[in-house]
Amino acid sequence: MSNALHVPFDAATARAARRTCSPVYPRLVVATTILASSLAFIDGSVVNVGLPAIGRSFDADAIGLQWVVNAYLLPLSALLLLGGAAGDRFGRRRLLIVGVLLFGIASLACAAAPTLVLLLLARFVQGASAAILMPNSLAILGQSFSGEAKGRAIGIWAAAGAVAGAIGPILGGWLIDAGSWRLVFLINVPLSIAAILLASRYVDRDVDDTADSLDWSGGVLATAGLGLATWALTVGSGRAWSPSAFVVLGAGLIFSLLFLSAERRLGDRAMMPLALFGSRSFVGLTLLTLLLYGALGGLFVLVPYVLIQAGGYTATQAGAALLPLPLIIAVASPAAGALAAKVGPRWLLTTGPVIVASGLLLMLRIGSATSYWLGMFPAMAVIALGMACAVAPLTTAVLMSVDSSHTGAASGLNSAVARTGGLVATALVGPVIASSGPALLSAFGIAAAIGAVICSVAAASAAMLIRPGGKTKPSNGMDGSPSTIQAESQQQEGEPQ
């Protein structure tokens, strides 16, 4: 799914907001961060359209195609918080340039990859690079602007991300139809060069103002736990649950428990402070995010694949088929954000997933002979309306569920959880990708129905755990200050996440 649907006000931005300065070239600073982040936004959506072509090029099976997506999502999910902290430690401008440079080199490696294994290695480097450049591009805006100017800058940044996520699949599909899937990765090269040149010239030089150590152990343990669990789920869903798959899954769970133990010892210095989960609302929001974005993540992988393989769509047509989602979300989100400010986010966060579930059920009507306007478009429009009810209120609810000292960590973690949901969902769609002919549409229908159930569970978690009005009574020593958090969140009210 597109990363543009989930834009965090992350930990690095929260800390940077306390020491802002006015840039000499404000528009060029915004342009720099947009160019840098668009690398991740475009790549997060365009590769799904290219999966059938990549599969034919390497004669890859379902597991191989799942890893084309997950080799990118795994390091992005596990290292996103660490990337923001690294910017605080070593300099945001410096880390932005490093992240963009590595992303550009990895994109060249993807385009030139002679084997699937080398493509997956390059995709892993892309994901790790995105975990560096995304939080630091947003943090640079946080430190460069203040007040209303910061709100406008972040709004422009988020809108540009939504546009990039919408255009990416169409542009990528056109390049695939006109030439090769390898051209999709070459889009990133001129963007990387332009972002590096602009950052070197127009972004203020870094000022070392923190000596905090990085949570390297947390990053390694999170990556190991997610990686092993993802491998086991991918193999188990795509082939069979052999004893080795269960052993690997168990090892992933052990590493995950070690990660939680390490984070508990570090307290607020951890990349995932466990004190956040002392808020019942934050627990509900985290579960909602994992389930809702997991269902959407699986959808974004499967829809282009099914349209191309079973519907006879070209890659360009399959990319364009997704266009209603970001467009409707961009139009409807401001109204949803304004409504959430009046009635609280709980009602919208309960209703939104139910509407998304209805849209997923409409996908059961899609067949090889069904026209786009009678089959896919109504389903995509309903899903988009449901997501519009959720994306803007989710930002506000996350910020209001914890005290002001934890807002950055909470929003950054929520963004990482959204990507983890997509990671797990992609690991489980193997049976659909492995199908062909009429069986592919049948397997897709089952996946859509399961997605609808997952969205319904997400709605139930919001109804039961999120406190009315979004305000919480923090525990574990958290004093809570919703008014302070609301003041920060108003700058983003209505922008797409």
Wavefront OBJ file of the C-alpha trace (Angstrom):
o trace
v 0.000 0.000 0.000
v 1.064 3.579 -0.411
v 3.032 5.098 2.398
v 1.368 8.381 1.598
v -1.737 7.153 3.400
v 0.142 7.189 6.675
v 2.315 10.251 7.329
v 3.544 10.419 10.946
v 4.350 13.427 13.069
v 7.297 11.371 14.262
v 9.651 11.540 17.222
v 12.330 13.412 15.333
v 9.835 16.067 14.245
v 8.495 16.469 17.762
v 11.962 17.111 19.145
v 12.929 19.347 16.240
v 9.804 21.449 16.795
v 11.295 22.748 20.034
v 14.278 24.373 18.271
v 13.026 25.796 14.989
v 14.728 28.396 12.845
v 13.590 30.149 9.676
v 15.329 28.828 6.538
v 16.823 31.268 4.032
v 15.147 29.426 1.146
v 11.923 28.018 2.624
v 10.398 26.836 -0.665
v 13.551 24.987 -1.647
v 13.700 23.320 1.773
v 10.145 22.045 1.248
v 11.032 20.941 -2.294
v 14.037 19.042 -0.935
v 12.019 17.095 1.590
v 9.302 16.350 -0.985
v 11.826 14.991 -3.495
v 13.493 12.844 -0.827
v 10.301 11.389 0.638
v 8.754 10.834 -2.797
v 11.355 8.105 -3.309
v 9.704 6.029 -0.600
v 6.151 7.077 -1.497
v 6.524 6.109 -5.172
v 8.444 2.918 -4.532
v 5.957 1.814 -1.906
v 3.137 1.742 -4.468
v 4.654 1.266 -7.909
v 6.381 -2.077 -7.384
v 3.062 -3.867 -6.758
v 2.044 -3.107 -10.349
v 5.272 -4.673 -11.595
v 4.963 -7.990 -9.738
v 3.578 -9.993 -12.684
v 6.362 -8.722 -14.995
v 9.032 -9.404 -12.355
v 7.639 -12.895 -11.864
v 7.869 -13.633 -15.588
v 11.384 -12.197 -15.818
v 12.811 -14.412 -13.063
v 10.288 -17.279 -13.322
v 9.540 -16.545 -9.658
v 6.991 -18.419 -7.593
v 4.500 -16.854 -5.158
v 7.006 -16.805 -2.297
v 9.557 -14.961 -4.410
v 7.019 -12.305 -5.394
v 5.925 -11.858 -1.789
v 9.528 -11.168 -0.840
v 9.867 -8.529 -3.569
v 7.411 -6.516 -1.446
v 8.461 -7.650 2.018
v 12.211 -7.280 1.491
v 11.391 -3.551 1.365
v 8.753 -3.423 4.104
v 10.755 -5.450 6.647
v 13.621 -2.983 7.288
v 11.280 -0.011 6.850
v 8.980 -1.354 9.574
v 11.752 -2.389 11.965
v 14.122 0.574 11.554
v 11.806 3.571 11.063
v 12.042 4.742 14.679
v 15.782 4.099 14.770
v 16.210 6.183 11.612
v 14.576 9.183 13.250
v 16.705 8.789 16.381
v 19.840 8.518 14.230
v 18.981 11.880 12.702
v 18.853 13.399 16.188
v 22.208 11.834 17.013
v 24.196 12.377 13.811
v 22.348 15.233 12.100
v 19.135 15.245 10.072
v 20.636 16.859 6.957
v 23.522 14.403 6.998
v 21.216 11.384 7.459
v 18.826 12.617 4.778
v 21.655 12.824 2.245
v 22.994 9.407 3.277
v 19.533 7.830 3.059
v 18.815 9.320 -0.367
v 22.251 8.318 -1.685
v 21.828 4.724 -0.510
v 18.289 4.615 -1.930
v 19.518 5.788 -5.331
v 22.354 3.236 -5.398
v 19.997 0.455 -4.296
v 17.531 1.478 -7.030
v 20.273 1.130 -9.650
v 21.065 -2.296 -8.215
v 17.367 -3.267 -8.467
v 17.227 -2.169 -12.105
v 20.363 -4.134 -12.971
v 19.704 -7.221 -10.808
v 20.469 -10.387 -12.843
v 18.801 -12.724 -10.321
v 15.878 -12.611 -7.923
v 18.179 -13.009 -4.900
v 20.174 -9.899 -5.841
v 16.940 -7.998 -6.450
v 15.749 -8.906 -2.948
v 19.056 -7.787 -1.406
v 18.785 -4.450 -3.206
v 15.168 -4.103 -2.077
v 16.269 -4.656 1.536
v 18.781 -1.801 1.195
v 16.022 0.359 -0.296
v 13.811 -0.306 2.729
v 16.610 0.471 5.194
v 17.377 3.675 3.277
v 13.703 4.684 3.342
v 13.712 4.172 7.131
v 16.501 6.778 7.259
v 15.250 9.366 4.802
v 11.514 9.422 5.630
v 11.621 10.488 9.305
v 14.476 12.909 8.690
v 12.780 14.608 5.732
v 9.815 15.363 8.006
v 12.093 16.317 10.912
v 13.860 18.874 8.725
v 10.505 20.571 8.168
v 9.874 20.488 11.906
v 13.163 22.226 12.693
v 13.010 24.699 9.775
v 9.546 26.171 10.333
v 7.357 27.198 13.247
v 3.732 28.074 13.895
v 1.433 28.337 10.900
v 4.368 28.088 8.482
v 5.209 24.657 9.852
v 1.609 23.524 9.487
v 1.547 24.683 5.853
v 4.904 23.056 5.102
v 3.874 19.686 6.574
v 0.531 19.910 4.763
v 2.288 20.515 1.428
v 4.697 17.652 2.190
v 1.836 15.266 2.953
v -0.181 16.346 -0.094
v 2.835 15.840 -2.343
v 3.270 12.368 -0.872
v -0.352 11.548 -1.675
v 0.108 12.785 -5.245
v 3.298 10.736 -5.623
v 1.541 7.658 -4.297
v -1.313 8.198 -6.779
v 0.825 8.909 -9.843
v 3.431 6.229 -9.086
v 1.396 3.148 -10.113
v 0.199 4.795 -13.345
v 3.683 5.983 -14.323
v 5.185 2.647 -13.342
v 2.572 0.736 -15.309
v 3.243 2.854 -18.386
v 6.988 2.239 -18.133
v 6.403 -1.507 -17.755
v 4.120 -1.599 -20.800
v 6.477 0.592 -22.845
v 9.730 -1.101 -21.893
v 10.546 -3.107 -18.785
v 9.901 -3.341 -15.060
v 13.536 -2.311 -14.596
v 12.657 1.214 -15.737
v 10.433 1.556 -12.650
v 13.481 1.589 -10.382
v 15.369 4.024 -12.615
v 12.736 6.689 -11.802
v 14.459 7.031 -8.445
v 17.885 7.955 -9.825
v 17.190 11.537 -11.061
v 15.015 12.160 -7.992
v 17.896 11.074 -5.735
v 20.414 13.289 -7.512
v 18.124 16.327 -7.337
v 17.331 15.750 -3.630
v 21.019 15.422 -2.711
v 21.972 18.594 -4.595
v 19.158 20.594 -2.997
v 19.850 19.271 0.503
v 23.570 20.033 0.203
v 22.869 23.587 -0.920
v 19.715 24.782 0.811
v 19.096 22.790 4.018
v 20.747 24.295 7.109
v 23.833 22.495 8.350
v 23.376 20.195 11.305
v 23.969 21.311 14.859
v 24.987 18.503 17.197
v 22.694 19.067 20.167
v 22.235 15.583 21.578
v 24.506 12.888 22.879
v 21.801 10.276 23.328
v 22.922 6.791 22.387
v 20.950 4.854 19.791
v 18.897 1.790 20.590
v 20.953 -0.476 18.323
v 19.940 -3.607 20.212
v 16.271 -2.764 19.708
v 16.797 -2.255 15.975
v 18.649 -5.567 15.555
v 16.192 -7.567 17.664
v 13.145 -6.032 15.960
v 14.583 -6.781 12.516
v 15.455 -10.364 13.482
v 12.061 -11.015 15.072
v 10.059 -9.544 12.201
v 12.299 -11.139 9.571
v 12.087 -14.677 10.953
v 8.345 -14.437 11.598
v 7.757 -13.043 8.093
v 9.815 -15.825 6.497
v 7.853 -18.488 8.402
v 4.470 -16.959 7.524
v 5.465 -16.601 3.861
v 6.646 -20.200 3.530
v 3.808 -21.584 5.625
v 1.072 -19.791 3.694
v 2.639 -20.391 0.280
v 3.549 -24.076 0.610
v 2.899 -25.968 3.821
v 3.447 -25.585 7.524
v 6.486 -27.845 7.841
v 8.317 -28.397 11.160
v 11.084 -26.032 10.008
v 8.538 -23.243 9.421
v 7.223 -23.641 12.976
v 10.791 -23.612 14.339
v 11.585 -20.389 12.474
v 8.310 -18.822 13.640
v 9.183 -19.764 17.214
v 12.625 -18.206 16.822
v 10.980 -15.020 15.530
v 8.718 -14.898 18.582
v 11.723 -15.413 20.883
v 13.574 -12.503 19.276
v 10.413 -10.406 19.597
v 10.227 -11.183 23.324
v 13.912 -10.294 23.677
v 13.127 -7.013 21.924
v 10.364 -6.226 24.418
v 12.679 -7.097 27.306
v 15.396 -4.806 25.947
v 12.902 -1.967 25.464
v 11.600 -2.369 29.027
v 15.125 -1.974 30.435
v 15.786 1.184 28.387
v 12.570 2.930 29.447
v 12.035 6.253 27.631
v 15.395 5.874 25.838
v 14.030 2.894 23.913
v 12.942 3.138 20.273
v 9.557 1.795 21.470
v 8.871 3.068 25.006
v 6.601 0.495 26.632
v 5.074 3.206 28.835
v 2.976 4.134 25.793
v 0.912 1.008 26.295
v -0.186 2.225 29.722
v -2.898 4.101 27.822
v -5.875 1.913 26.950
v -6.722 4.170 24.030
v -3.223 3.849 22.603
v -3.494 0.060 22.775
v -6.795 0.236 20.884
v -5.355 2.607 18.293
v -2.326 0.369 17.781
v -4.522 -2.693 17.263
v -6.794 -0.720 14.921
v -3.797 0.445 12.878
v -2.259 -3.027 12.637
v -5.505 -4.634 11.455
v -6.806 -1.881 9.172
v -3.515 -1.172 7.406
v -2.801 -4.900 7.271
v -6.019 -5.468 5.334
v -5.231 -2.530 3.039
v -1.648 -3.717 2.572
v -2.803 -7.095 1.318
v -5.325 -5.376 -0.947
v -2.707 -3.154 -2.587
v -0.544 -6.161 -3.375
v -3.362 -8.334 -4.749
v -5.568 -5.939 -6.728
v -3.033 -5.009 -9.463
v -1.875 -8.631 -9.653
v -5.417 -9.986 -10.072
v -6.416 -7.298 -12.581
v -3.396 -8.105 -14.765
v -3.432 -11.872 -14.423
v -7.170 -12.557 -14.388
v -8.745 -9.385 -15.778
v -6.483 -8.888 -18.792
v -5.506 -5.359 -17.718
v -2.279 -3.778 -18.886
v 0.115 -2.598 -16.176
v -0.913 1.013 -16.884
v -4.611 0.185 -16.538
v -3.988 -1.729 -13.302
v -2.112 1.247 -11.863
v -4.886 3.638 -12.880
v -7.483 1.351 -11.273
v -6.096 2.320 -7.843
v -6.383 6.068 -8.506
v -9.804 6.615 -6.852
v -8.411 5.637 -3.454
v -5.879 8.474 -2.897
v -8.038 11.026 -4.721
v -11.158 10.399 -2.624
v -9.117 10.269 0.579
v -7.441 13.587 -0.257
v -10.823 15.252 -0.910
v -12.745 13.762 2.016
v -10.083 13.726 4.758
v -10.326 17.453 5.651
v -14.037 17.072 6.386
v -13.377 13.953 8.454
v -10.662 15.767 10.396
v -12.990 18.693 11.120
v -15.763 16.338 12.240
v -13.367 14.448 14.509
v -12.403 17.742 16.169
v -16.083 18.334 17.032
v -17.316 14.889 18.068
v -14.042 13.115 18.902
v -12.259 10.496 16.793
v -13.787 7.388 18.365
v -16.995 7.364 16.295
v -15.182 7.900 12.995
v -12.505 5.323 13.829
v -15.272 2.811 14.501
v -17.321 3.670 11.410
v -14.413 3.937 8.962
v -13.247 0.298 9.180
v -16.858 -0.907 8.843
v -17.183 1.057 5.591
v -13.849 -0.363 4.392
v -15.153 -3.868 5.177
v -18.219 -3.133 3.024
v -15.957 -2.096 0.153
v -13.945 -5.290 0.463
v -17.163 -7.319 0.307
v -18.098 -5.462 -2.897
v -14.933 -6.911 -4.416
v -16.599 -10.318 -4.323
v -18.551 -9.142 -7.388
v -15.374 -8.768 -9.460
v -14.987 -11.319 -12.229
v -12.990 -11.692 -15.422
v -15.933 -10.321 -17.462
v -16.934 -7.556 -15.020
v -16.305 -4.019 -16.244
v -14.172 -1.677 -14.161
v -16.997 0.815 -13.572
v -19.430 -1.842 -12.378
v -16.953 -3.974 -10.432
v -13.734 -2.392 -9.234
v -14.672 1.307 -9.089
v -17.611 1.025 -6.639
v -15.505 -1.146 -4.323
v -12.532 1.234 -4.441
v -14.785 4.268 -3.866
v -16.386 2.729 -0.769
v -12.987 1.652 0.607
v -11.659 5.173 0.020
v -14.587 6.733 1.898
v -13.968 4.398 4.819
v -10.261 5.239 4.902
v -11.051 8.957 4.695
v -13.044 8.528 7.909
v -9.983 7.001 9.591
v -6.731 8.561 8.380
v -7.055 12.126 9.697
v -8.823 11.251 12.996
v -6.198 8.557 13.624
v -3.424 11.172 13.770
v -5.359 13.253 16.286
v -6.354 10.232 18.365
v -2.792 8.931 18.622
v -1.508 12.327 19.744
v -4.310 12.677 22.287
v -3.883 9.168 23.721
v -0.545 9.904 25.444
v 1.041 12.790 27.326
v 2.909 15.544 25.491
v 6.371 14.078 26.145
v 5.439 10.883 24.278
v 3.625 12.299 21.216
v 6.554 11.872 18.822
v 7.281 8.302 19.909
v 3.581 7.399 19.788
v 3.030 8.698 16.254
v 6.291 7.221 14.971
v 5.406 3.851 16.468
v 1.914 4.040 14.969
v 3.467 4.595 11.533
v 5.797 1.619 12.017
v 2.836 -0.539 13.100
v 0.962 0.407 9.912
v 3.862 -0.853 7.813
v 4.165 -3.972 9.942
v 0.512 -4.718 9.199
v 1.262 -4.567 5.482
v 4.331 -6.751 6.015
v 2.352 -9.505 7.753
v -0.515 -9.317 5.248
v 1.859 -9.653 2.299
v 3.414 -12.704 3.933
v -0.017 -14.373 4.012
v -1.247 -13.744 0.445
v 0.823 -16.552 -1.068
v -2.149 -18.848 -1.831
v -3.749 -16.108 -3.953
v -0.591 -15.299 -5.910
v 0.073 -19.005 -6.456
v -3.376 -19.461 -8.074
v -4.199 -19.000 -11.752
v -7.244 -18.856 -14.011
v -10.679 -19.053 -12.309
v -8.996 -20.250 -9.111
v -7.233 -16.882 -8.841
v -10.523 -14.965 -8.694
v -11.918 -17.465 -6.205
v -8.839 -17.145 -3.951
v -8.990 -13.353 -4.252
v -12.631 -13.413 -3.151
v -11.724 -15.428 -0.062
v -8.907 -12.973 0.723
v -11.298 -10.019 0.332
v -13.797 -11.653 2.697
v -11.056 -12.291 5.266
v -9.984 -8.664 4.911
v -13.550 -7.556 5.627
v -13.577 -9.634 8.812
v -10.234 -8.126 9.879
v -11.591 -4.602 9.330
v -14.652 -5.473 11.426
v -12.376 -6.605 14.258
v -10.479 -3.308 13.885
v -13.756 -1.415 14.294
v -14.589 -3.451 17.393
v -11.190 -2.680 18.938
v -11.788 1.035 18.375
v -15.272 0.880 19.914
v -14.163 -1.041 22.999
v -10.746 0.482 23.771
v -10.714 4.098 22.580
v -12.174 6.411 25.189
v -15.053 8.697 24.114
v -13.798 12.041 22.845
v -10.290 10.645 22.385
v -9.168 11.829 25.818
v -7.487 9.301 28.043
v -6.700 8.752 31.649
v -3.050 7.730 31.388
v -1.536 5.128 33.659
v 2.029 4.005 34.453
v 2.966 7.495 35.567
v 1.701 9.321 32.492
v 0.018 12.523 33.540
v -1.651 13.315 30.193
v -2.161 16.748 28.728
v -4.668 16.506 25.890
v -4.849 20.246 25.406
v -1.142 20.476 24.648
v -1.324 17.510 22.318
v -4.397 18.886 20.588
v -2.559 22.147 19.909
v 0.182 20.203 18.138
v -2.240 18.004 16.225
v -4.264 20.930 14.879
v -1.429 21.714 12.490
v -2.110 18.430 10.724
v -5.884 18.269 11.057
v -7.356 17.090 7.800
v -4.122 16.104 6.039
v -3.823 12.573 4.673
v -1.687 10.286 6.769
l 1 2 3 4 5 6 7 8 9 10 11 12 13 14 15 16 17 18 19 20 21 22 23 24 25 26 27 28 29 30 31 32 33 34 35 36 37 38 39 40 41 42 43 44 45 46 47 48 49 50 51 52 53 54 55 56 57 58 59 60 61 62 63 64 65 66 67 68 69 70 71 72 73 74 75 76 77 78 79 80 81 82 83 84 85 86 87 88 89 90 91 92 93 94 95 96 97 98 99 100 101 102 103 104 105 106 107 108 109 110 111 112 113 114 115 116 117 118 119 120 121 122 123 124 125 126 127 128 129 130 131 132 133 134 135 136 137 138 139 140 141 142 143 144 145 146 147 148 149 150 151 152 153 154 155 156 157 158 159 160 161 162 163 164 165 166 167 168 169 170 171 172 173 174 175 176 177 178 179 180 181 182 183 184 185 186 187 188 189 190 191 192 193 194 195 196 197 198 199 200 201 202 203 204 205 206 207 208 209 210 211 212 213 214 215 216 217 218 219 220 221 222 223 224 225 226 227 228 229 230 231 232 233 234 235 236 237 238 239 240 241 242 243 244 245 246 247 248 249 250 251 252 253 254 255 256 257 258 259 260 261 262 263 264 265 266 267 268 269 270 271 272 273 274 275 276 277 278 279 280 281 282 283 284 285 286 287 288 289 290 291 292 293 294 295 296 297 298 299 300 301 302 303 304 305 306 307 308 309 310 311 312 313 314 315 316 317 318 319 320 321 322 323 324 325 326 327 328 329 330 331 332 333 334 335 336 337 338 339 340 341 342 343 344 345 346 347 348 349 350 351 352 353 354 355 356 357 358 359 360 361 362 363 364 365 366 367 368 369 370 371 372 373 374 375 376 377 378 379 380 381 382 383 384 385 386 387 388 389 390 391 392 393 394 395 396 397 398 399 400 401 402 403 404 405 406 407 408 409 410 411 412 413 414 415 416 417 418 419 420 421 422 423 424 425 426 427 428 429 430 431 432 433 434 435 436 437 438 439 440 441 442 443 444 445 446 447 448 449 450 451 452 453 454 455 456 457 458 459 460 461 462 463 464 465 466 467 468 469 470 471 472 473 474 475 476 477 478 479 480 481 482 483 484 485 486 487 488 489 490 491 492 493 494 495 496 497
